[in-house]
Each structure stands twice: as structure tokens, then as C-alpha cells.
Amino acid sequence: MSTNRRDFLRTAAVASGALGLGILPVVAAASSHPSRAAAPKQGRVAPKRILILGGTSFIGPRQVEYALARGHTITLFNRGRTNPQLFPTVEKLHGDRATNDLASLKGRKWDAVIDNSATNPQWVHDSAAALKDSVGQYVFISTRSVYFDTSRIPMTSDAQVFTRENTPVAEGRPLPYGLSKALAEKEARAVFGNRTTVVRPGLIIGPGDDTDRFSYWPVRIDRGGEVLAAGDPTDPVQIIDARDLSEWVVRLVEQGTTGTFNGVGPKGGRTMAELLYGIRAVTDANVEVKFTWPGTDFLLEQKVRPYSDLPVWQPPRNGREGFARFDLTPEIKSGLTFRPLAVTAKDTLDWFKTLPAARQAELKAGMTPEREKELLAIWHARAGK
């Protein structure tokens, strides 16, 4: 089914329960608040001493900027290799978690540690053990990928996660990503107990994301023409701006909030139609864009890989019905807020256009223009159009 913008806006309200995004209000919000959603109102924030493991890549700098602006004292611990020029006035301790080189952490005290960089359960075991008596709260940044089954609707943090029992791995074989993160969560809790905070983000998006797993859509839509849309218009989507995630994590530290949370959004989710037309609202208005929705069955038949060839999109079927249907009641109660999609999309596109031409020409995610044209041609031939 091919639609132009006007046709779709007339029919999508019926198909998806009205465009929850609200394109015109979102654009207005984007123009009046170009870079930040309002944080929850609160009184004076008590300054904290915060240790960040990592802190120099994507979400780390967002955490540092926000924490410094709110009066906290930050210490970074990393190898000193990634973006070492960042934050020249912030204390930096060097070491290597891969070799258990944590000597620079000894003899120090912090109110909380934010662990951004662990991909190996052993790293969490070692760092948690080293910090047990010198840190009050351990915040571990995990992933939505820890869930063994995402068929529940709605999904909540008590859903089953990967374990060695339900996901056996042969000796000497690398751990799957989801299992590795689930075991890392377990290590943090084993040491810090009820002083542990686990945050499980979904796809983290926004300016500075070098994976292009969201950037593909603003870039592609801004280019114009006929766009191969992902799945069905009503397929659910839950993603999170890196700034929303990072600022919320700092607020969890400020409040001393512990427990397990899911870092996705917005509240109630949005549909693929809302996502794509919301992005369209902030791209080049002088370029004609037409979305074509051949549907999930066609795309899967053509070996299109969800979440890769067409980023963000995960069909709600075959055990993934709840993948983008998380109940965010506890998260919002704890202070999670969301920027308008228009802000994230525009900021991402503006950032992407600052990259070198060669980098812009080679997106790291999504399908090539040639493959997109091929699929559209096959679809139109079948449809007789």
C-alpha cells in the first residue's frame, strides 16, 4: 500500500488510535525547547560525589554534563583512550577493567558509582568487590536484551531474564550479549544487595550515536522520494534519547533510588507511523516524501532483517509481542522524562550533517539505496502499480 503524507494522516488516526505524537504540537515544542525536556520539579539538589566507570562515550558525557550542571562532583575511571580531551577539569582515574587493574580506586569514597562500560560479568564482579565499602549505591547500566521472553504484554522488570540454566553455553564459547548482561546484573546485586540500581535501556538514540541505528530514518527521510516503511503502520516502537536516559540516571543517584527499571519510552509507546511521520515533520519540507508500507509478511519473505536492514522496527510476533510494549509506570514515577520526538530527530539529523562527507555516505545501519529500490520495485510489480 502506497500513501502520500496527506492520505496517511487522514487514515492513521483510525488505524492506530489517533496520532499520539501530535506533529504540530511537537514541532512547536521543538522550536521553544531545542535541546532539553523539562526535568521533574524539585527543590535544591544535595551535591553528590559520583564515580562513573567509562564516561567518555555516548551516554557517559551526557551524564557528566548533566551532573556537573546540577552541582555534583564527578570522577571518571577508564583507560584514558577514548576522547581523553573531554572534561579537562574533571578528575580522571586510569585503569583497565579487562585486566582487573583497579588500583587507582583504592582508598577513595563516593556516594554512588555509575557503571556504563561493563560487557563482561567478571568486570562487574571485580569492580563491585573493589567498591563495596567505599560506595553507597551501585548503578549498573544493563539492557532490554536481558529478557529471555518478550512475549508478555505489558512487559515489566520482573519478566524472566537469561540465565545459565535457560541458556546453556558450551565451555569456552563467548556468552551471548543478553546473557552476559543478565549475569552482570546478578554480580552487582550479589555484592551491593539492596544498594543496587539496574537500568535496562532499549535502543538508545540521539545525536552522537555512531551506530546509525536510529539516524538511518532521519537521514533517509530527509533525502526524500519513496521511502520503504518498516512493517505495518501500527507496529509498536519504544526507544530512548540518550539525554533522557542519562539525566534520569543522575536523578536516580540524587534520590538514592534503587531497584530495577526499564529505560525505554515514551509512556504508552508510539507506532511506526508516528515515528516516521514525526521524523518527517522536522526534515526538509521542500522535498517530497512518500511512504510505502508493503507490510511485515512481504519484508520477511524478502529476507529483510528487522532491527538491522530496517532499524528500530521489531515485528510484534513470534515471541516478541511485548518487545516495545513496556509498562513504564515505575520509571516515570522515579523521574524518567521524555523529549519530544521532533527534538531528538532534528538534533540527530543536525549532528549527522556535521560529520565528514565520507562518513555520511556510508551509513552503518539500514539498507542501501539500491536494495531499497529493488524491494520497492518488487512490491509495485506484485501490486500492479
C-alpha positions in Angstrom: 0.0 0.0 0.0 1.5 3.3 -1.0 0.4 6.5 0.7 1.3 10.2 0.5 1.6 12.3 3.6 -1.9 13.7 3.4 -3.6 10.3 2.8 -1.8 8.7 5.6 -2.5 11.4 8.2 -6.2 11.1 7.3 -6.3 7.3 7.8 -3.7 6.6 10.5 -5.8 8.1 13.3 -8.3 5.3 12.7 -5.6 2.6 12.2 -3.6 3.4 15.3 -5.9 5.2 17.7 -5.0 8.8 16.5 -1.5 10.0 16.0 -0.4 10.1 19.6 2.7 12.1 18.6 0.7 15.2 17.7 3.0 16.5 14.9 2.2 20.2 15.2 2.5 20.5 19.0 5.7 18.5 18.9 7.2 20.9 16.3 6.2 23.8 18.4 7.8 22.2 21.5 11.0 21.6 19.5 11.3 25.2 18.5 10.8 26.5 22.0 12.9 23.9 23.7 15.6 22.9 21.2 17.6 20.5 23.3 16.1 19.5 26.6 12.9 18.2 28.1 11.9 19.6 31.5 13.2 17.7 34.4 10.8 16.9 37.3 10.5 19.9 39.6 12.3 19.6 42.8 14.0 21.6 45.5 17.7 22.2 46.0 19.7 19.1 45.0 22.2 17.8 47.6 25.6 17.6 45.9 26.9 14.0 45.4 30.3 12.5 44.7 29.7 10.3 41.7 32.2 7.8 40.2 31.5 7.0 36.5 33.1 3.9 35.0 33.6 4.9 31.4 32.1 8.3 30.9 33.6 9.3 27.6 31.4 7.7 25.0 27.8 8.5 24.0 25.7 8.3 27.3 28.7 8.9 29.6 29.4 12.5 28.5 25.6 13.2 28.8 25.7 12.0 32.4 28.8 14.1 33.2 27.4 17.3 31.7 24.1 17.0 33.5 25.6 16.0 36.8 28.1 18.9 36.7 25.3 21.3 35.9 23.5 20.1 39.0 26.4 20.7 41.2 27.8 17.2 41.7 31.4 16.2 41.9 32.4 13.7 39.2 35.3 11.2 38.9 35.9 9.3 35.7 37.5 5.9 35.7 38.6 4.4 32.3 41.7 3.5 30.2 42.1 7.1 29.0 42.0 6.2 25.4 38.5 7.3 24.2 38.0 11.1 23.9 40.6 11.9 26.6 40.2 15.6 25.8 36.7 15.7 27.3 36.1 17.4 30.7 39.6 18.7 31.4 38.5 20.0 34.9 37.1 16.6 36.0 39.2 14.2 38.0 40.2 11.2 35.9 41.5 7.9 37.2 43.0 5.4 34.9 42.9 1.6 34.9 41.7 -1.4 32.9 38.7 -3.5 33.9 39.7 -6.2 31.4 42.9 -6.9 33.4 41.4 -6.1 36.8 43.6 -3.0 37.1 41.5 -1.1 39.7 44.4 0.1 41.9 43.5 3.8 41.3 40.1 3.3 43.0 41.6 2.2 46.3 41.3 4.4 49.4 38.6 6.6 47.9 34.9 7.3 48.8 32.0 8.1 46.6 28.2 8.4 47.2 27.5 6.4 44.0 29.1 4.7 41.1 27.5 4.5 37.6 28.8 1.5 35.7 28.4 2.3 31.9 31.2 0.2 30.5 30.7 -3.4 31.6 30.2 -6.0 28.9 31.7 -8.9 31.0 30.2 -10.2 34.2 33.7 -10.6 35.7 34.3 -6.9 35.3 31.2 -6.1 37.4 32.2 -8.7 40.0 35.7 -7.2 40.3 34.6 -3.5 40.3 31.7 -4.2 42.7 34.0 -6.1 45.1 36.6 -3.3 45.0 34.0 -0.6 45.7 31.8 -2.4 48.2 32.9 -0.5 51.2 33.7 2.8 49.5 30.5 3.5 47.5 26.9 3.8 48.7 25.0 2.9 45.6 25.9 0.9 42.5 24.1 1.9 39.3 24.5 -0.7 36.6 23.5 0.2 33.0 22.2 -3.1 31.6 20.0 -3.7 28.5 16.5 -4.7 27.5 18.2 -7.6 25.8 18.4 -9.4 29.2 14.9 -10.6 28.8 14.5 -14.3 27.9 10.9 -13.8 26.7 9.4 -10.6 25.4 6.0 -12.0 24.6 4.3 -10.6 27.7 2.0 -7.6 27.3 2.9 -5.4 29.0 6.5 -6.1 29.8 7.8 -5.3 33.3 11.1 -5.6 35.1 10.0 -8.9 36.8 9.9 -10.7 33.5 12.2 -13.7 33.2 15.8 -13.0 32.1 18.5 -15.1 30.6 20.3 -17.5 32.9 22.9 -20.2 32.5 20.1 -22.7 33.1 17.7 -21.5 30.4 20.6 -20.5 28.0 23.4 -23.0 28.3 26.7 -22.1 26.7 29.4 -24.6 25.8 32.6 -24.2 27.8 35.0 -21.8 26.1 32.3 -20.2 23.9 31.5 -16.5 24.3 28.4 -15.5 26.2 25.5 -14.1 24.2 25.1 -10.4 24.9 21.8 -10.7 26.7 23.1 -13.5 29.0 26.3 -11.6 29.7 24.4 -8.5 30.8 22.0 -10.6 32.9 24.8 -12.3 34.7 26.5 -8.9 35.2 23.3 -7.6 36.9 23.5 -10.7 39.2 27.1 -9.9 40.1 26.2 -6.3 41.1 23.3 -7.5 43.3 25.4 -10.2 44.9 27.8 -7.6 46.2 25.7 -4.5 46.8 22.3 -6.1 47.5 19.6 -3.6 48.0 22.0 -0.8 47.3 21.9 -1.8 43.6 20.1 0.1 40.8 19.7 -1.7 37.5 18.6 0.3 34.4 17.7 -1.7 31.3 17.7 0.6 28.2 16.2 -0.3 24.9 17.7 1.3 21.7 19.5 4.4 22.8 19.2 7.2 20.2 20.1 10.8 19.5 23.0 13.0 18.5 26.3 11.4 18.9 25.1 7.8 18.3 27.7 6.4 16.0 25.8 3.2 15.2 23.2 4.9 12.9 20.6 2.5 14.3 18.2 5.5 14.6 20.0 8.0 12.4 19.1 5.9 9.3 15.5 7.2 9.5 16.1 11.0 9.7 18.8 10.7 7.1 16.7 8.6 4.7 13.5 10.7 5.1 15.4 13.9 4.7 16.7 12.6 1.4 13.1 12.4 0.2 11.5 10.3 -2.5 9.7 7.0 -2.0 10.6 5.5 1.4 10.3 1.8 2.2 8.5 1.9 5.5 9.1 -0.7 8.1 6.5 -3.3 8.9 2.9 -2.2 9.5 1.9 1.3 10.5 0.6 0.2 13.9 3.7 -1.8 14.9 4.8 -0.5 18.4 8.1 1.3 19.0 9.9 2.1 22.3 13.3 3.8 22.2 15.0 6.4 24.3 17.0 9.6 23.7 20.5 9.2 25.3 20.0 12.5 27.1 16.7 11.4 28.7 18.3 8.2 29.8 21.5 9.9 31.1 19.7 12.7 33.0 17.3 10.2 34.6 20.2 8.0 35.8 21.7 11.1 37.5 18.3 11.8 39.2 18.2 8.2 40.4 21.5 8.8 42.1 20.3 12.1 43.6 17.3 10.4 45.1 19.2 7.2 46.1 16.6 5.2 44.2 17.3 1.5 44.0 15.7 -1.4 42.2 15.3 -2.5 38.6 14.0 -0.2 35.8 13.5 -0.3 32.0 14.9 2.6 30.0 12.5 2.9 27.0 9.9 5.3 26.0 7.8 7.3 25.7 4.9 6.4 28.0 2.4 4.4 26.1 4.9 3.9 23.2 4.3 5.1 19.7 3.7 3.3 16.4 6.0 3.1 13.4 3.6 5.5 11.6 4.0 8.0 14.4 7.8 7.6 14.4 8.2 8.1 10.6 5.8 10.9 10.2 7.1 12.6 13.4 10.6 12.5 11.9 9.2 13.7 8.6 7.8 16.8 10.4 11.4 18.1 11.0 13.1 17.1 7.8 13.3 19.2 4.6 9.8 20.4 3.9 10.8 21.2 0.3 11.5 17.6 -0.5 8.6 15.3 -1.4 8.4 12.2 0.7 6.1 9.2 0.1 6.0 6.2 2.5 5.2 2.8 1.1 4.1 0.1 3.6 4.4 -3.3 1.9 3.8 -5.0 5.3 5.7 -7.4 7.6 4.9 -10.6 5.6 6.4 -9.2 2.4 9.5 -7.8 4.2 10.2 -11.1 6.0 9.7 -13.0 2.8 12.3 -10.9 1.1 14.8 -11.6 4.0 14.7 -8.1 5.3 16.2 -8.2 8.8 14.2 -6.3 11.4 16.2 -4.0 13.7 19.1 -4.1 11.1 18.1 -3.6 7.5 15.2 -1.5 8.8 16.4 -0.2 12.1 14.2 0.4 15.2 11.5 -1.9 13.8 10.8 -5.2 15.6 7.6 -7.1 14.4 5.4 -7.8 17.4 5.1 -11.5 16.7 6.8 -14.9 17.3 7.5 -14.2 21.0 8.3 -10.5 20.6 4.8 -9.2 21.1 5.9 -7.2 24.2 9.3 -6.1 22.9 8.0 -2.5 22.6 5.1 -2.6 25.0 6.7 -1.9 28.4 4.7 -0.6 31.2 6.7 2.5 32.4 4.7 3.4 35.5 7.6 2.8 38.0 10.1 4.5 35.7 8.0 7.7 35.3 7.2 7.7 39.0 11.0 7.6 39.6 11.6 10.7 37.4 12.0 9.5 33.8 11.0 12.2 31.3 11.0 12.2 27.5 12.0 14.8 24.9 9.6 15.3 22.0 10.5 13.0 19.1 10.8 16.2 17.0 13.7 17.4 19.2 15.5 14.0 19.0 15.0 13.7 15.3 16.2 17.2 14.5 19.1 17.2 16.8 20.2 13.8 15.4 19.9 15.0 11.8 21.8 18.2 12.5 24.6 16.3 14.3 24.8 13.8 11.4 25.3 16.6 8.9 28.4 17.8 10.7 30.2 14.5 10.1 32.7 14.2 7.2 31.2 13.6 3.8 32.7 10.1 3.6 31.1 9.1 6.9 27.7 10.5 5.8 27.9 8.5 2.6 28.3 5.2 4.5 25.5 4.6 7.0 26.4 1.8 9.5 22.8 0.5 9.7 19.9 0.2 7.4 19.7 -0.9 3.8 21.4 0.6 0.9 19.5 2.8 -1.6 20.0 0.0 -4.2 18.4 -2.6 -2.0 15.5 -0.3 -1.1 14.8 0.4 -4.8 14.9 -3.3 -5.6 12.3 -4.1 -2.9 10.0 -1.3 -3.9 10.1 -2.4 -7.5 9.2 -6.0 -6.5 6.3 -4.7 -4.3 4.9 -2.5 -7.0 5.2 -5.2 -9.6 3.1 -7.5 -7.4 0.6 -4.8 -6.6 0.3 -4.0 -10.3 1.3 -0.3 -9.7 
